[in-house]
Amino acid sequence: MSELRYRRLFETAQDGILILDGDSGNITEVNPFLLRILGYSKEEIIGKKLWEIGAFKDVAASQQAYATLQSKKYVRYTNLPLVTKEGRLSQVEFVSNVYMVDGDRVIQCNIRDITDTIKAKKKVASIQKALKKLNAQLEDRIKEQTKELSSTNAKLVEQLEYRSRDAESLRSLSKRLLNAQEEERRSVARELHDEVGQNLTVLKLMLGRAKVKAPEELKPVFGELSDAVNEVVRQVRNLSMSLRPGGLDELGLIPALESLFDNLNSQAGLKVHFESQDIVQFSPEVRITIYRIVQESLTNIMRHGETKEAWVRLLRLDGQLFLSVKDRGQGFDIDSIRVNRSTGLLAMRERATLVGGECNIESIIGKGTSVNVSVPLPG
């Protein structure tokens, strides 16, 4: 490297640079960037020993400590506190290298301010901790409410079987309970999206701006921080979508189902073959009913079916909406399920009944399961 080119790099470097005489320890050169960091003039630095500069008292507070820099070809201190002439505290990384120049030993010290990087890492760690706590609280809330609702729903179904004269009032109560569950899911999903999601987006933008201004050597660190934030954003998005699919209300049933299938394929490896027709718009109650039945059916396939494929058909015929969810997995004993009163299967039937439809479940051991739903549509 030519003397001119080295001098240009030395003067414009975005790291602080000190050049020391390797034998005496005298400072022979200091670049402008370091002078700005320390708040000293060049005259206050040149000719002094490293340990005579107050900012570096923790690096080389004595000649004995300086001997470490002389004897080792490479020395590195990380997260080192540095106090400027004005008393401002920063965290720096201090790296020294020993060179031989024309027979003389020369020590070059590079000083990098990593205060913003440390703050960004602490911020990400704090958000991840808060998100973990929030996620645990939300899961506890959902489990508790689901347990209560499932227990209540199971009792309502049992009463429906023995008290036909009260069927209408029980269905009304069951509908209110399901609506309350959906409203709670919607509320929790909105809280995740609006509050946690927006805070994470702001943090991601801050990291992006910091990365642009950072030295090249720090850009990978900011890249890792951005990746960590992206992973947290993905977890929040998946949790929000599992509680209440956003596209169901805005885009409609078909796009919401297609999004559900894509997520199950990418996250759990379940390939869903989907066939549908152009179906006229129908009520929100029918939309959420069909969506939840499909969601519950595919969840059962992933848990118990021992297969990675499913077939979903959604068709309109003779004023009826027909839904079919099938797999070719291991199947199960229908009579055994009836005896044990599977809450998931009972809930699917109850949901269909509450919108005036029917849900029939067929299964053959070793050949798979089929969930068939029909719901009347407005004329």
Secondary structure, DSSP 8 states (H G I E B T S, - for coil): --HHHHHHHHHH-SSEEEEEETTT-BEEEE-HHHHHHHT--HHHHTTSBGGGSGGGTTT-SSHHHHHHHHH-SEEEEEEEEEE-TT--EEEEEEEEEEEEETTEEEEEEEEEE-HHHHHHHHHHHHHHHHHHHHHHHHHHHHHHHHHHHHHHHHHHHHHHHH-GGGHHHHHHHHHHHHHHHHHHHHHHHHHIIIIIHHHHHHHHHHHHHHHHHS-GGGHHHHHHHHHHHHHHHHHHHHHHHHH--HHHHHT-HHHHHHHHHHHHHHHH--EEEEEE-------HHHHHHHHHHHHHHHHHIIIII--SEEEEEEEEETTEEEEEEEE-S----HHHHHHHT-HHHHHHHHHHHHTT-EEEEEEETTTEEEEEEEEE---
